[in-house]
Amino acid sequence: MKKEVENKWVIILGCLLLFCVQFIANMVTVALPTIASDFHLTAEMLNAINLVFLITSVSLMLPFGKYVSKHGIGKYLKCSIVLMIAGLLLSACSTDINTLLISRVLQGVATAIINGAMYVIVTIQLPSDKLGYALGIMGSCGYVGLCLSNTVSGMVVYYLSWRAVFLILIPVYLITLFILIRLNKEWHTEDVNEIDYVGSILYALFMGLFLYGIVKLDNQNILVLILSIIILAIFLRFEKNRQYPVYDLRLLKNFKYVLGNYSAFVMYFMTFIASYILNLYLQNVLGYDARFTGLFLLATPLVVVFVSSFAGKLSDRRDERIISSVALTFILADVVILFFMDCLPLYVLLIACIFQGIGHGLFSSPNNRFVLTIVDERDLSDASTMLSTSKDVGKSVSLSLFSIILGFVLGTSNTLKGNAPLFLASSKIMLAIVIFLGFSSIILLVLSKVKDNPS
């Protein structure tokens, strides 16, 4: 197969995988009310369906990235796709909440491998002058997957069942498996000389315990949080003395690199929980069904497709930080509107979805390019994996924090059904936090640009 043809197949593979990764992270949201009804779940257990997936994925992403890069990205990517298909089938056949949670853990493991591999494959395969173009297309596909998941899942839940939601991605994963078999190629990262197994275990323990600990602030979870901080301190001290660390900590000395990852964290923190809250508001408070909710949320992906088509070209002519600031401003406007959602007509909430779509479309390619072009080529594996981690941590922390707020406000009732005033109160607290984070990221991006160009 010619190099040019291989490159095209790799870009297609990256687009499909990133679409699936973002789709699967959000596809269950619209189905949650129906799942809660079938399994008689509390609000805490309902949030756990997404949280176990996110915690597993985020905890294992960075360690798997190094291991897979050394031992063969292609073969482990194939294994992860097979594992993902098995996890999706198990979800669809779940007869109780425990089986469903186990299946979500399997999906999280597979997603961790895929996240740690897809950017590295594209980086190794493509020439440097094509990398930004490919990352822009992949980013756009990821955002479309994230936004389109609500609409597609809503339609599937309404016309079929929530179980069918877990089946709709299987054909896409089969296509990616076919592409990998067709390419018949293996990829390795030459600079991975030794796997830091101890560092990998410490990192996974810290991230898993931290994300689990912040789900609920009781005595047990506070102890878990303290333990996670202790493990973090041990991890940082251990990594400083390693010749080949699981993650090169010197990257964190680059303020722009940290800022790009923080902006990605904030953007996903904002958009994930905003969509989550709007979905629950439309179904649990206003009483709309999953079909209407999915169609209503379709406004966001439609705008993303339109805007993202020129966002990559725009980043070639304008500073990425300015574009990212504008994108976050649109998302901030979306969140401010949602803060007053109980006082606003439906068409204003639709405008909020459009604002989120504009922000989504503008943010992806410029921020990816900003982060991945700051580092040296030898650090691309670490940088791309950390960028994916920042995004998933944003989603995980936002959902965990909202779960804490819901548990505190709902109290002993611990259910969303019939508790619209308490749900709205919880949502306003959460959205106020989101607004603060959005402002902080915009200010830092603008100040960073002004510092580079004081005139």
C-alpha positions in Angstrom: 0.0 0.0 0.0 1.4 3.4 -1.0 2.3 5.9 1.8 -0.2 8.5 0.7 -3.0 5.9 0.8 -1.8 4.6 4.2 -1.9 8.2 5.5 -5.5 8.7 4.3 -6.6 5.4 6.0 -4.8 6.4 9.2 -6.6 9.8 9.2 -10.0 8.0 8.7 -9.1 5.6 11.5 -8.3 8.5 13.8 -11.5 10.3 13.0 -13.7 7.2 13.6 -11.9 6.3 16.8 -12.1 9.8 18.2 -15.8 10.1 17.2 -16.5 6.8 19.1 -14.4 7.8 22.1 -16.4 11.1 22.5 -19.7 9.5 21.6 -19.4 6.7 24.1 -18.5 9.1 26.9 -21.8 10.9 26.6 -24.2 8.5 24.9 -25.7 7.2 28.1 -26.8 10.6 29.4 -30.1 10.8 27.6 -30.9 7.2 28.5 -30.3 7.7 32.3 -33.9 8.5 33.3 -35.1 5.3 31.5 -32.3 3.2 33.1 -33.2 4.7 36.5 -36.8 3.7 36.1 -36.0 0.2 35.0 -33.5 -0.5 37.8 -35.1 1.8 40.4 -31.8 3.7 40.9 -31.0 6.6 43.3 -29.4 9.8 41.9 -26.0 8.6 43.3 -26.2 5.2 41.5 -27.4 6.9 38.3 -24.3 9.1 38.2 -22.1 6.1 38.9 -23.0 4.7 35.4 -21.0 7.5 33.8 -18.4 7.9 36.7 -17.1 4.3 36.6 -16.4 4.6 32.9 -14.7 8.0 33.2 -12.6 7.0 36.3 -11.4 3.8 34.6 -10.6 5.6 31.4 -8.7 8.5 33.0 -6.8 6.4 35.5 -5.4 4.0 32.9 -4.9 6.3 29.9 -1.4 7.6 30.6 0.1 4.3 31.7 -1.4 2.4 28.8 -0.1 5.1 26.4 3.5 4.3 27.2 3.1 0.5 27.4 1.2 0.3 24.1 3.7 2.7 22.3 6.6 0.4 23.2 5.0 -3.1 22.6 3.1 -2.4 19.5 0.2 0.1 19.0 -1.6 -1.7 16.3 -2.1 -5.1 18.0 -3.2 -3.5 21.3 -5.5 -1.2 19.5 -7.1 -4.3 17.9 -7.5 -5.9 21.3 -9.0 -2.8 22.8 -11.6 -2.6 20.0 -12.6 -6.3 20.6 -12.8 -5.5 24.4 -15.0 -2.5 23.7 -17.4 -4.5 21.5 -17.6 -7.1 24.3 -18.3 -4.4 26.9 -21.0 -2.8 24.8 -22.7 -6.2 24.3 -22.6 -6.9 28.0 -24.2 -3.5 28.7 -27.0 -4.2 26.3 -27.7 -7.6 28.0 -27.4 -6.3 31.6 -30.1 -7.5 33.9 -29.0 -5.5 37.0 -27.0 -2.4 37.8 -23.9 -4.3 38.9 -23.6 -6.0 35.5 -24.1 -2.6 33.8 -21.3 -1.1 35.9 -18.9 -3.9 35.2 -19.6 -3.5 31.5 -18.9 0.2 31.8 -15.5 -0.6 33.4 -14.6 -2.8 30.4 -15.5 0.1 28.1 -13.3 2.4 30.2 -10.3 0.1 29.9 -10.8 -0.1 26.1 -11.2 3.6 25.9 -8.0 4.2 27.8 -6.0 2.1 25.3 -7.6 3.8 22.3 -7.0 7.3 23.8 -3.4 6.4 24.4 -2.9 5.0 20.9 -4.8 7.0 18.3 -3.0 10.3 18.5 0.4 8.5 18.6 -0.4 6.6 15.4 -1.3 9.8 13.6 1.8 11.5 14.9 4.1 8.7 13.8 2.4 8.0 10.5 2.0 11.5 9.1 4.6 14.1 8.0 4.9 17.2 10.2 3.3 19.4 7.6 0.1 17.3 7.6 -0.1 16.7 11.3 -2.0 19.9 12.2 -4.5 19.3 9.4 -5.2 15.7 10.6 -5.5 16.8 14.2 -8.0 19.5 13.2 -10.2 17.0 11.4 -9.9 14.4 14.2 -10.8 17.1 16.7 -13.9 18.1 14.7 -15.0 14.5 14.5 -14.6 14.1 18.2 -16.7 17.1 18.9 -19.4 15.9 16.5 -19.4 12.6 18.3 -19.7 14.2 21.7 -22.6 16.5 20.6 -24.4 14.0 18.3 -24.5 11.4 21.0 -27.4 13.0 22.8 -29.5 13.2 19.6 -28.9 9.7 18.3 -29.2 8.2 21.8 -32.5 10.0 22.4 -34.0 8.7 19.2 -32.8 5.1 19.9 -34.2 5.2 23.4 -37.6 6.5 22.2 -38.1 4.1 19.3 -36.2 1.0 20.6 -34.8 0.9 24.2 -31.9 2.1 26.3 -30.2 -1.2 25.7 -30.0 -0.5 22.0 -27.9 2.6 22.7 -25.0 0.4 23.5 -25.3 -1.4 20.2 -25.2 1.5 17.8 -21.4 2.0 17.9 -20.5 -1.7 17.3 -20.7 -1.4 13.5 -18.3 1.6 13.6 -15.9 -0.3 15.8 -16.0 -3.2 13.4 -15.1 -0.8 10.6 -12.0 0.5 12.6 -11.0 -3.1 13.1 -11.3 -3.8 9.4 -9.1 -0.7 8.7 -6.4 -1.9 11.1 -6.4 -5.4 9.5 -6.3 -3.8 6.0 -3.3 -1.6 6.9 -1.5 -4.7 8.3 1.1 -2.4 10.0 2.6 -2.0 13.4 3.6 1.3 15.0 6.2 1.8 17.8 7.5 4.9 19.6 11.3 4.7 19.4 11.9 7.0 22.4 10.1 4.6 24.9 13.2 2.7 26.1 11.8 1.4 29.4 8.4 1.1 30.9 8.0 2.7 34.4 5.7 0.1 35.9 6.0 1.4 39.5 5.2 5.0 38.3 2.3 3.7 36.2 0.8 1.9 39.2 1.2 5.0 41.4 -0.3 7.2 38.8 -3.3 4.9 38.2 -3.9 4.6 42.0 -3.7 8.3 42.5 -6.1 9.2 39.7 -8.6 6.4 40.5 -8.7 7.2 44.2 -8.9 10.9 43.6 -11.8 10.7 41.2 -13.6 8.2 43.4 -12.9 10.3 46.5 -14.5 13.5 45.2 -17.8 11.7 44.3 -19.1 12.0 47.9 -17.6 14.0 50.7 -18.3 11.7 53.6 -15.7 10.4 56.2 -14.7 7.4 54.0 -14.2 9.4 50.8 -12.3 12.1 52.6 -9.9 9.4 53.8 -9.7 8.2 50.2 -8.9 11.7 49.0 -6.1 12.1 51.6 -4.7 8.7 50.5 -4.7 9.9 46.9 -2.8 13.0 47.8 -0.2 11.0 49.7 0.2 8.7 46.6 0.6 11.8 44.4 3.4 13.1 46.6 5.1 9.7 46.4 4.6 9.6 42.6 6.1 13.0 42.0 9.1 12.2 44.2 9.6 8.9 42.5 9.3 10.2 39.0 12.0 12.9 39.5 14.6 10.2 39.9 13.5 8.1 36.9 15.5 8.1 33.7 12.4 7.0 31.8 9.4 8.3 33.8 5.8 7.4 32.9 5.3 11.1 32.3 8.0 13.7 31.8 7.3 16.2 34.6 9.5 18.9 33.0 6.7 19.5 30.6 4.8 21.1 33.5 7.4 23.8 33.7 6.1 25.2 30.4 3.3 27.7 31.4 1.8 27.7 27.9 1.6 23.9 27.9 -0.1 23.9 31.3 -2.4 26.7 30.2 -3.5 24.7 27.0 -4.3 21.6 29.1 -6.1 23.7 31.7 -8.2 25.3 29.0 -9.1 21.9 27.6 -10.0 20.7 31.2 -12.2 23.8 31.7 -13.9 23.5 28.2 -14.9 19.9 28.8 -15.8 20.6 32.4 -18.2 23.3 31.2 -19.8 21.6 28.2 -20.2 18.1 29.6 -22.0 19.2 32.7 -24.0 21.9 30.9 -25.4 19.2 28.4 -25.9 16.8 31.3 -28.0 19.3 33.3 -30.0 20.5 30.3 -30.8 16.9 29.4 -32.1 16.2 32.9 -34.0 19.5 33.0 -35.8 18.8 29.7 -36.8 15.3 30.8 -37.3 15.4 34.5 -38.5 19.0 35.0 -40.3 19.9 31.7 -41.4 16.3 31.1 -40.2 15.9 27.5 -39.4 12.4 26.2 -36.0 11.2 25.1 -36.9 11.7 21.4 -37.7 15.4 21.8 -34.7 15.9 24.1 -32.4 14.3 21.5 -33.8 16.4 18.7 -33.5 19.6 20.8 -29.9 18.9 21.5 -29.2 18.3 17.8 -28.7 22.1 17.4 -25.2 21.8 19.0 -23.6 19.2 16.7 -25.1 20.9 13.6 -23.4 24.2 14.5 -20.2 22.3 15.4 -20.0 20.8 11.9 -20.4 24.2 10.3 -18.0 26.2 12.5 -15.3 23.5 12.8 -14.9 23.5 9.0 -13.0 26.8 9.1 -11.7 26.8 12.7 -8.5 25.0 11.7 -7.7 27.4 8.9 -8.5 30.3 11.2 -5.8 29.1 13.6 -3.2 29.3 10.8 -3.8 33.1 10.7 -4.7 34.0 14.3 -3.2 33.2 17.6 -4.7 30.0 19.0 -5.2 31.6 22.5 -7.4 34.3 21.1 -9.5 31.8 19.2 -9.8 29.6 22.3 -10.8 32.7 24.4 -13.6 33.5 21.9 -14.7 29.9 22.0 -14.9 29.8 25.8 -16.8 33.1 25.7 -19.6 31.5 23.6 -19.7 28.5 25.9 -19.8 30.8 28.9 -22.8 32.5 27.4 -24.4 29.1 27.1 -23.9 28.4 30.8 -25.2 31.8 31.9 -28.4 31.2 30.0 -28.8 27.7 31.6 -28.3 29.3 35.0 -31.7 31.0 34.4 -33.3 28.1 32.5 -36.3 27.9 34.8 -37.2 31.5 33.9 -36.6 31.3 30.2 -38.7 30.1 27.2 -37.6 27.0 25.3 -36.3 28.9 22.3 -33.8 30.8 24.5 -32.4 27.4 25.6 -32.1 26.5 22.0 -30.0 29.6 21.5 -27.8 28.4 24.4 -27.3 25.1 22.5 -26.2 27.1 19.4 -23.7 29.1 21.5 -22.3 25.8 22.8 -21.9 24.5 19.2 -20.1 27.7 18.2 -17.7 27.3 21.1 -17.2 23.6 20.5 -16.4 24.2 16.8 -14.0 27.0 17.5 -12.1 25.5 20.4 -11.0 22.0 19.2 -8.4 22.5 16.4 -6.7 25.7 17.7 -6.3 24.3 21.3 -5.0 20.9 20.1 -2.5 22.7 17.8 -1.5 25.1 20.6 -0.6 22.3 23.0 1.0 19.8 20.6 3.2 22.4 18.8 4.6 23.8 22.0 6.5 20.6 22.9 9.4 18.9 21.1 8.6 16.0 18.8 10.0 13.5 21.3 7.4 14.6 23.8 4.4 14.3 21.5 3.3 11.0 23.0 3.2 12.4 26.5 1.6 15.7 25.4 -1.2 14.0 23.3 -2.0 11.6 26.1 -2.0 14.3 28.8 -4.3 16.4 26.5 -6.8 13.6 26.3 -6.5 13.1 30.1 -7.2 16.8 30.7 -10.4 16.5 28.7 -11.6 13.4 30.4 -10.6 14.7 33.9 -12.7 17.8 33.1 -15.7 15.6 32.4 -15.1 13.3 35.5 -14.6 16.1 38.0 -17.6 18.0 36.8 -19.9 15.0 37.1 -18.4 14.1 40.5 -18.9 17.6 41.8 -22.4 17.7 40.6 -23.1 14.3 42.2 -21.8 15.8 45.5 -24.0 18.8 45.2 -27.1 16.7 44.3 -26.5 14.4 47.3 -26.2 17.4 49.6 -29.2 19.3 48.3 -31.5 16.2 47.8 -30.7 14.8 51.2 -32.5 11.7 52.3 -34.8 11.6 49.2 -31.8 11.0 46.9 -33.9 10.9 43.8 -34.5 13.3 41.0 -38.1 12.3 40.3 -40.5 14.7 41.8 -37.8 17.0 43.2 -37.7 19.7 40.5 -37.0 22.6 42.9 -34.1 20.8 44.6 -32.7 19.7 41.2 -32.8 23.4 40.0 -31.1 24.5 43.2 -28.3 22.0 42.7 -28.0 22.9 39.0 -27.6 26.6 39.8 -24.8 25.9 42.4 -23.0 23.8 39.8 -23.4 26.3 37.0 -22.1 29.1 39.2 -18.9 27.1 39.7 -18.7 26.5 35.9 -19.1 30.2 35.2 -16.2 31.0 37.6 -13.9 28.4 35.9 -14.8 29.7 32.4 -13.9 33.2 33.4 -10.6 32.1 34.9 -9.6 30.3 31.7 -10.5 33.2 29.5 -8.5 35.6 31.6 -5.4 33.4 31.7 -5.5 32.9 27.9 -5.8 36.7 27.3 -3.1 37.6 29.8 -0.8 35.0 28.3 -1.3 36.6 24.8 -0.8 40.1 26.2 2.4 39.0 28.0 3.9 37.7 24.7 2.9 41.0 23.0 3.1 43.8 25.5 2.9 46.5 22.9 
